Amino acid sequence: MKRIFSSGWHVALTALIGTATIAASHWFLSSGLLQHALLAIGAVAVVFLPVGLLLLVVSSPNGGKTIAERVGATPLPADSLEPLRLAWNSDADPAWPAAETLASMSQTAYLSPVVAEPCLRALGFDHIETVVQGSMLGYVASQGDVTVVAFRGTDDIPGWFVDLDELAASTPYGDIHRGFYDAYQSLKPQITAVLAQSRPKHLWLTGHSLGGALALVCAYDLIENQQRAVDGVITLGQPMVACRQLAAYLDRLLCGRYAYFVNEADIVPRVPPPPYAHCGSLVWFTEDGIRLSRQGKPVLAAAADAAAPAQAKLLPPVDKEEFQRLKSGLRADLGKLDRLPKGSGTLWKDIPCFADHAVERYVDRVRGLFEKT
């Protein structure tokens, strides 16, 4: 089992400072030197209290902690849909049974309807609607009072990455990525129509990569514009969707109901560059365990970066220069791949910065948190 790290050292140090202050004060008082005692207490407080507070803020556990990746530690219920009817908290440790079901559905979303529908029925859904517009596709799967909207990502990750821009559209609460927003708008009428018929008591949204971005935009639209309750949003390898002001608003809107998984060195969750920012609760699979950053709880930042969320310090986004360098390098790599003969077996997953982005790797890591049945 991997080591468990915590950021509790700052609490112990602050307590030690406080104890020393009390001890010094007691000695002076017992010596009858009241005036000196008061001066000493004031001096110690002036010197050490700001230090203790600074340690508490800078090293706040909300800025990120690492827990052991306890493989197979959590049992799964026999009914894959039952976890979708239960309360959950995205700020809790990440072995949510709902995550396994939604990860499976994010992978299934890449399949054609004729293959995906039997897979979704095997999970327990009895009504499946395909929503499609151009290259955008998703599945709205329902059973009783539960509905899940699972969005497909893109099969051409390097090409998508090279074409990814930084253009934003305005919302009443801040800017949103125009490309992701427009892609969701193309599917919105169909999704709205299906949900109007199913009227679910429990509604979940999920997706991998681009599909994760669409899931977050959909959550914002359903809650803010359609006044529809959403139980949860869980995404895999999702790029950033909102600029900082909107990201802060989404933290409040989806408090405790939104988590995004990141696998190892996957580059996709680190783009587009600032001012785009993540929101929600980060669950990052690393070599040292699972790193977590809680929703909407920032750590102390420098004045120039005061608006940056806690996730930006734990999972730093690429800057604009690095983003352009990555895109230029990918163009060269894609040119080499285009010259290879058809059927050579070379896939985008062979490109190092995308190796950890494969949906299969995400699903394996999420499933690894649960007991095999």
C-alpha positions as CSV (number, residue, x, y, z in Angstrom):
1,M,0.0,0.0,0.0
2,K,1.3,3.4,-0.9
3,R,2.1,6.0,1.7
4,I,-0.5,8.3,3.1
5,F,0.6,12.0,3.2
6,S,-1.2,14.7,5.1
7,S,-0.7,18.4,5.6
8,G,-1.4,18.3,9.3
9,W,2.2,19.3,10.3
10,H,1.2,23.0,10.2
11,V,-1.4,22.3,12.9
12,A,1.1,20.7,15.2
13,L,3.6,23.6,14.6
14,T,0.9,26.2,15.4
15,A,-0.1,24.3,18.5
16,L,3.6,24.2,19.6
17,I,3.9,28.0,19.2
18,G,0.7,28.5,21.2
19,T,1.9,26.2,24.0
20,A,5.2,28.1,24.1
21,T,3.4,31.3,24.4
22,I,1.2,30.1,27.3
23,A,4.2,28.6,29.1
24,A,6.1,31.8,28.9
25,S,3.2,33.9,30.1
26,H,2.6,31.5,33.0
27,W,6.3,31.8,34.1
28,F,6.2,35.6,34.1
29,L,2.9,35.7,36.0
30,S,4.2,33.2,38.6
31,S,7.3,35.4,39.1
32,G,5.1,38.4,39.9
33,L,6.5,40.3,37.0
34,L,3.1,41.3,35.6
35,Q,4.3,44.2,33.6
36,H,7.0,42.1,31.9
37,A,4.5,39.3,31.4
38,L,2.1,41.5,29.5
39,L,5.0,42.9,27.4
40,A,6.2,39.4,26.7
41,I,2.7,38.1,25.7
42,G,2.3,41.0,23.4
43,A,5.7,40.5,21.8
44,V,5.1,36.8,21.3
45,A,1.7,37.3,19.9
46,V,2.9,40.0,17.4
47,V,5.7,37.8,16.2
48,F,4.2,34.3,16.2
49,L,0.5,34.7,15.7
50,P,0.8,35.9,12.1
51,V,3.2,33.1,11.5
52,G,0.8,30.5,12.8
53,L,-2.1,31.9,10.8
54,L,0.1,32.0,7.7
55,L,1.0,28.4,8.1
56,L,-2.6,27.4,8.6
57,V,-3.6,29.3,5.4
58,V,-0.7,28.4,3.1
59,S,-0.6,24.8,4.0
60,S,-4.4,24.3,4.2
61,P,-5.4,20.7,3.6
62,N,-8.0,22.1,1.2
63,G,-5.1,22.9,-1.1
64,G,-4.6,19.2,-1.7
65,K,-3.8,16.0,0.1
66,T,-2.7,12.6,-0.9
67,I,-4.4,9.4,0.2
68,A,-3.4,5.8,-0.5
69,E,-4.9,4.2,-3.6
70,R,-6.6,1.3,-1.7
71,V,-7.2,-1.1,-4.6
72,G,-10.3,-3.2,-4.2
73,A,-11.1,-1.7,-0.8
74,T,-14.7,-0.8,-1.4
75,P,-17.5,-3.3,-2.3
76,L,-19.8,-2.6,-5.1
77,P,-23.6,-3.2,-4.9
78,A,-25.0,-5.8,-7.1
79,D,-27.4,-3.3,-8.7
80,S,-25.3,-0.8,-10.8
81,L,-28.0,1.8,-10.6
82,E,-28.7,1.8,-6.9
83,P,-25.7,4.1,-6.1
84,L,-27.3,6.7,-8.4
85,R,-30.3,6.9,-6.0
86,L,-28.1,7.5,-2.9
87,A,-26.7,10.7,-1.5
88,W,-23.1,11.4,-2.1
89,N,-20.5,14.1,-1.5
90,S,-17.8,15.0,-4.0
91,D,-15.7,16.3,-1.1
92,A,-15.5,12.8,0.5
93,D,-12.9,10.2,-0.3
94,P,-13.4,9.2,-3.9
95,A,-14.6,5.5,-3.7
96,W,-18.1,6.5,-4.7
97,P,-19.9,3.4,-6.2
98,A,-21.7,5.9,-8.6
99,A,-18.2,6.7,-10.1
100,E,-17.8,3.1,-11.3
101,T,-21.2,3.1,-13.1
102,L,-20.6,6.5,-14.7
103,A,-17.0,5.7,-15.8
104,S,-18.4,2.6,-17.5
105,M,-21.0,4.7,-19.3
106,S,-18.4,7.3,-20.3
107,Q,-16.5,4.5,-22.1
108,T,-19.7,3.1,-23.6
109,A,-20.5,6.5,-25.1
110,Y,-17.7,5.9,-27.6
111,L,-19.5,3.0,-29.0
112,S,-22.0,3.1,-31.9
113,P,-25.7,3.0,-30.9
114,V,-26.2,-0.6,-32.0
115,V,-23.4,-1.7,-29.7
116,A,-23.9,0.8,-26.9
117,E,-27.5,0.1,-26.3
118,P,-27.1,-3.5,-25.2
119,C,-24.2,-2.4,-22.9
120,L,-26.4,0.2,-21.2
121,R,-29.3,-2.3,-20.8
122,A,-26.8,-4.7,-19.1
123,L,-26.2,-2.0,-16.5
124,G,-30.0,-2.0,-15.8
125,F,-31.3,0.8,-18.0
126,D,-34.5,0.0,-19.9
127,H,-34.9,3.2,-21.9
128,I,-32.1,4.6,-24.0
129,E,-32.2,7.6,-26.3
130,T,-29.4,8.6,-28.7
131,V,-28.8,12.3,-29.1
132,V,-26.7,13.2,-32.1
133,Q,-25.8,16.3,-34.1
134,G,-23.0,16.2,-36.5
135,S,-19.9,14.8,-34.7
136,M,-21.5,15.3,-31.3
137,L,-23.2,12.3,-29.7
138,G,-24.5,11.3,-26.3
139,Y,-26.8,8.7,-24.7
140,V,-29.7,9.5,-22.3
141,A,-30.3,6.3,-20.4
142,S,-33.2,5.9,-17.9
143,Q,-34.6,3.4,-15.5
144,G,-37.5,4.3,-13.2
145,D,-36.5,7.5,-11.4
146,V,-32.9,7.5,-12.6
147,T,-31.5,9.1,-15.7
148,V,-27.9,9.5,-16.9
149,V,-26.7,11.7,-19.8
150,A,-23.4,10.3,-21.0
151,F,-21.5,12.4,-23.6
152,R,-19.0,11.0,-26.1
153,G,-15.5,12.5,-26.3
154,T,-13.5,12.7,-29.5
155,D,-11.7,9.8,-31.2
156,D,-9.0,12.2,-32.6
157,I,-7.4,13.6,-29.5
158,P,-4.3,15.1,-31.1
159,G,-6.3,16.7,-33.9
160,W,-8.8,18.1,-31.4
161,F,-5.9,19.4,-29.2
162,V,-4.2,21.1,-32.2
163,D,-7.5,22.8,-33.1
164,L,-8.4,23.8,-29.5
165,D,-8.6,27.5,-29.2
166,E,-9.1,29.9,-26.2
167,L,-12.2,31.8,-27.5
168,A,-14.8,32.5,-24.8
169,A,-18.5,33.2,-24.8
170,S,-20.2,35.4,-22.1
171,T,-22.7,34.2,-19.5
172,P,-24.2,36.2,-16.7
173,Y,-21.7,34.7,-14.3
174,G,-18.5,34.8,-16.3
175,D,-17.0,33.5,-19.5
176,I,-17.3,30.0,-20.8
177,H,-15.3,28.2,-23.6
178,R,-17.1,29.0,-26.8
179,G,-16.3,25.7,-28.5
180,F,-17.6,23.5,-25.7
181,Y,-20.6,25.8,-25.2
182,D,-21.6,25.7,-28.9
183,A,-21.1,21.9,-29.1
184,Y,-23.5,21.4,-26.2
185,Q,-26.0,23.8,-27.7
186,S,-26.2,21.5,-30.8
187,L,-27.4,18.7,-28.5
188,K,-29.5,20.7,-26.0
189,P,-32.9,20.6,-27.8
190,Q,-32.8,16.8,-27.9
191,I,-31.6,16.4,-24.3
192,T,-34.3,18.8,-23.1
193,A,-37.0,16.9,-24.9
194,V,-35.9,13.5,-23.5
195,L,-35.7,14.9,-19.9
196,A,-39.1,16.5,-20.3
197,Q,-40.5,13.0,-20.9
198,S,-38.6,11.0,-18.3
199,R,-38.8,13.6,-15.5
200,P,-36.1,11.8,-13.4
201,K,-35.9,12.2,-9.7
202,H,-32.2,11.4,-9.9
203,L,-30.2,13.0,-12.8
204,W,-26.5,12.4,-13.4
205,L,-24.1,13.7,-16.1
206,T,-20.8,12.2,-17.2
207,G,-18.3,12.0,-20.0
208,H,-14.6,11.5,-20.9
209,S,-12.4,14.2,-22.4
210,L,-14.6,16.5,-24.6
211,G,-17.6,14.5,-23.3
212,G,-16.7,15.6,-19.7
213,A,-16.6,19.3,-20.9
214,L,-20.1,18.8,-22.4
215,A,-21.3,17.3,-19.2
216,L,-20.2,20.3,-17.1
217,V,-21.8,22.8,-19.6
218,C,-25.0,20.7,-19.6
219,A,-25.1,20.8,-15.7
220,Y,-24.7,24.6,-15.8
221,D,-27.5,24.9,-18.3
222,L,-29.9,22.5,-16.7
223,I,-29.6,24.0,-13.2
224,E,-29.2,27.7,-14.1
225,N,-31.5,28.0,-17.2
226,Q,-33.9,25.1,-16.8
227,Q,-34.2,25.0,-13.0
228,R,-33.7,21.2,-13.1
229,A,-32.1,19.4,-10.1
230,V,-28.8,17.5,-10.9
231,D,-27.6,14.8,-8.4
232,G,-24.1,14.7,-9.7
233,V,-21.5,15.3,-12.3
234,I,-18.5,13.0,-12.6
235,T,-16.0,13.4,-15.5
236,L,-12.8,11.7,-16.7
237,G,-9.9,13.6,-18.3
238,Q,-12.0,16.7,-18.8
239,P,-10.5,19.9,-20.2
240,M,-11.2,23.2,-18.4
241,V,-14.5,24.8,-19.4
242,A,-14.9,28.0,-17.5
243,C,-12.9,31.2,-16.9
244,R,-12.2,32.0,-13.2
245,Q,-15.3,34.0,-12.4
246,L,-17.6,31.4,-13.8
247,A,-15.6,28.5,-12.3
248,A,-16.1,30.1,-8.8
249,Y,-19.8,30.4,-9.5
250,L,-20.0,26.7,-10.6
251,D,-18.2,25.7,-7.4
252,R,-21.1,27.2,-5.5
253,L,-23.8,26.0,-7.9
254,L,-22.5,22.3,-7.8
255,C,-21.2,22.3,-4.3
256,G,-20.6,18.7,-3.2
257,R,-22.0,17.4,-6.5
258,Y,-19.1,17.6,-9.0
259,A,-15.9,15.6,-9.2
260,Y,-13.4,15.3,-12.1
261,F,-10.8,12.5,-12.3
262,V,-7.3,13.0,-13.7
263,N,-5.0,10.1,-14.6
264,E,-1.3,10.5,-14.0
265,A,0.4,12.9,-16.6
266,D,-2.7,13.4,-18.8
267,I,-2.2,16.8,-20.5
268,V,-5.9,17.3,-21.5
269,P,-7.1,18.4,-18.0
270,R,-4.5,21.2,-18.0
271,V,-5.8,23.0,-21.0
272,P,-6.9,25.6,-22.2
273,P,-4.5,28.0,-20.5
274,P,-5.6,30.7,-18.0
275,P,-7.8,32.5,-17.5
276,Y,-9.6,29.1,-17.8
277,A,-9.7,27.2,-14.5
278,H,-11.1,24.0,-13.1
279,C,-13.9,23.9,-10.5
280,G,-15.3,21.0,-8.6
281,S,-13.4,18.4,-6.6
282,L,-10.2,17.0,-8.1
283,V,-9.4,13.3,-7.9
284,W,-5.9,12.8,-9.4
285,F,-4.4,9.3,-9.7
286,T,-0.6,9.6,-9.2
287,E,2.3,7.3,-8.5
288,D,2.2,8.4,-4.8
289,G,-1.5,7.8,-4.4
290,I,-4.7,9.8,-5.0
291,R,-4.3,13.5,-4.7
292,L,-7.4,15.4,-3.8
293,S,-8.4,19.1,-3.8
294,R,-11.7,20.0,-2.3
295,Q,-14.4,22.0,-4.0
296,G,-14.4,25.8,-3.8
297,K,-11.8,26.1,-1.0
298,P,-8.8,28.1,-2.2
299,V,-5.4,28.3,-0.6
300,L,-3.4,31.6,-0.1
301,A,-2.2,32.9,-3.5
302,A,0.1,35.7,-4.4
303,A,-1.6,39.0,-5.2
304,A,-1.1,38.6,-9.0
305,D,-2.8,35.2,-8.8
306,A,-5.4,35.9,-6.1
307,A,-8.3,34.6,-8.3
308,A,-6.6,31.2,-9.0
309,P,-8.5,28.3,-7.5
310,A,-6.8,25.7,-5.3
311,Q,-6.8,23.2,-8.1
312,A,-4.5,25.5,-10.1
313,K,-1.8,25.1,-7.5
314,L,-2.2,21.3,-7.3
315,L,-2.7,20.7,-11.0
316,P,-1.2,23.7,-12.7
317,P,-2.6,24.6,-16.1
318,V,-0.2,25.0,-19.1
319,D,0.5,28.6,-19.8
320,K,-0.1,30.2,-23.2
321,E,3.5,29.7,-24.4
322,E,3.6,26.1,-23.4
323,F,0.2,25.5,-25.0
324,Q,1.4,26.8,-28.3
325,R,4.6,24.7,-28.1
326,L,2.6,21.6,-27.4
327,K,0.4,22.3,-30.4
328,S,3.4,22.9,-32.7
329,G,5.0,19.7,-31.6
330,L,1.8,17.8,-32.2
331,R,1.4,19.2,-35.7
332,A,4.9,17.7,-36.4
333,D,4.0,14.4,-34.8
334,L,0.7,14.2,-36.8
335,G,2.6,14.9,-40.0
336,K,4.9,11.9,-39.3
337,L,1.9,9.7,-38.5
338,D,0.2,10.7,-41.7
339,R,3.1,9.4,-43.8
340,L,2.9,5.9,-42.2
341,P,1.1,3.2,-44.2
342,K,-2.5,2.4,-43.4
343,G,-2.9,-0.3,-40.8
344,S,0.5,0.3,-39.2
345,G,-1.1,0.1,-35.8
346,T,0.2,3.5,-34.6
347,L,-2.5,5.2,-32.5
348,W,-2.7,8.6,-30.9
349,K,-2.2,6.8,-27.6
350,D,1.4,6.2,-28.6
351,I,2.1,10.0,-28.3
352,P,3.6,10.4,-24.8
353,C,1.5,13.4,-23.5
354,F,-1.7,11.5,-24.4
355,A,-0.9,8.0,-23.2
356,D,-2.6,8.6,-19.8
357,H,-5.7,10.1,-21.5
358,A,-7.1,6.9,-22.9
359,V,-10.6,6.2,-21.5
360,E,-9.6,2.6,-20.8
361,R,-6.9,3.8,-18.4
362,Y,-9.4,6.0,-16.5
363,V,-12.0,3.2,-16.3
364,D,-9.3,0.8,-15.0
365,R,-8.2,3.2,-12.3
366,V,-11.7,4.0,-11.1
367,R,-12.7,0.3,-11.1
368,G,-9.5,-0.5,-9.2
369,L,-11.0,1.3,-6.2
370,F,-13.6,-1.4,-5.8
371,E,-13.7,-5.1,-5.0
372,K,-13.8,-7.4,-7.9
373,T,-17.0,-9.4,-8.2
